[in-house]
Amino acid sequence: MAAGRAIAEAANAETAKERFRQQLRLASRSDHATAEDLFRKGNWSEGVAYLGRALEHDPENPAAAAHLWSALAYGTGTTEH
């Protein structure tokens, strides 16, 4: 009986961990979408910040990683005149 309970608790813990990972991936995609909107509006530094946060949530988000690299390599950044 105790072994069955331990197995069920371990399965519940794994399910909770997977749900948490899914939430982080969703947050990452949301931050990436926000960054794209900010870039379109000309808010380069805020867009870069959102891409960084997207990668904090999901370091394996290839779209956010590529977009961040591109923004840093080719973006204009903010300039003061």
C-alpha positions in Angstrom: 0.0 0.0 0.0 2.8 2.5 0.9 4.7 1.6 -2.2 1.7 2.3 -4.4 1.2 5.6 -2.7 4.9 6.5 -3.2 4.6 5.6 -6.9 1.5 7.8 -7.3 3.2 10.7 -5.5 6.2 10.4 -7.7 4.0 10.4 -10.8 2.1 13.5 -9.5 5.4 15.3 -8.9 6.6 14.5 -12.5 3.3 15.7 -13.9 3.6 19.0 -11.9 7.2 19.4 -13.1 6.1 18.9 -16.7 3.2 21.4 -16.3 5.7 23.9 -14.9 8.0 23.4 -17.9 5.1 23.9 -20.3 4.2 27.1 -18.5 7.8 28.3 -18.9 7.8 27.5 -22.6 4.5 29.4 -23.0 5.9 32.4 -21.1 8.9 32.3 -23.4 6.8 32.3 -26.5 4.7 35.1 -25.1 7.8 37.2 -24.3 9.2 36.6 -27.8 6.0 37.8 -29.3 6.0 40.9 -27.1 9.6 41.5 -28.2 8.6 41.3 -31.9 5.9 43.8 -31.3 8.3 46.2 -29.5 10.8 45.9 -32.3 8.1 46.8 -34.8 7.3 49.9 -32.7 10.9 50.9 -32.6 11.5 50.0 -28.9 14.8 48.1 -29.5 16.1 48.0 -25.9 12.8 46.8 -24.5 12.6 44.2 -27.3 16.0 42.9 -26.4 15.1 42.8 -22.7 12.0 40.7 -23.6 14.1 38.3 -25.7 16.5 37.9 -22.8 13.6 37.1 -20.5 12.2 34.7 -23.1 15.5 32.8 -23.0 15.5 32.8 -19.2 12.2 31.1 -19.2 13.2 28.6 -21.9 16.9 28.5 -22.9 16.1 26.1 -25.7 13.7 28.4 -27.5 15.5 28.5 -30.9 13.3 31.3 -32.4 14.0 33.7 -29.5 17.7 32.8 -29.5 18.0 33.5 -33.2 16.0 36.7 -32.9 18.2 38.0 -30.0 21.4 37.2 -32.0 20.0 39.0 -35.0 18.9 42.0 -33.0 22.3 42.3 -31.3 24.3 41.7 -34.5 22.2 43.7 -36.9 19.9 45.9 -34.9 20.3 49.6 -34.7 19.8 49.9 -31.0 18.8 53.2 -29.5 20.7 56.3 -30.5 20.8 59.6 -28.8 21.1 62.8 -30.9 
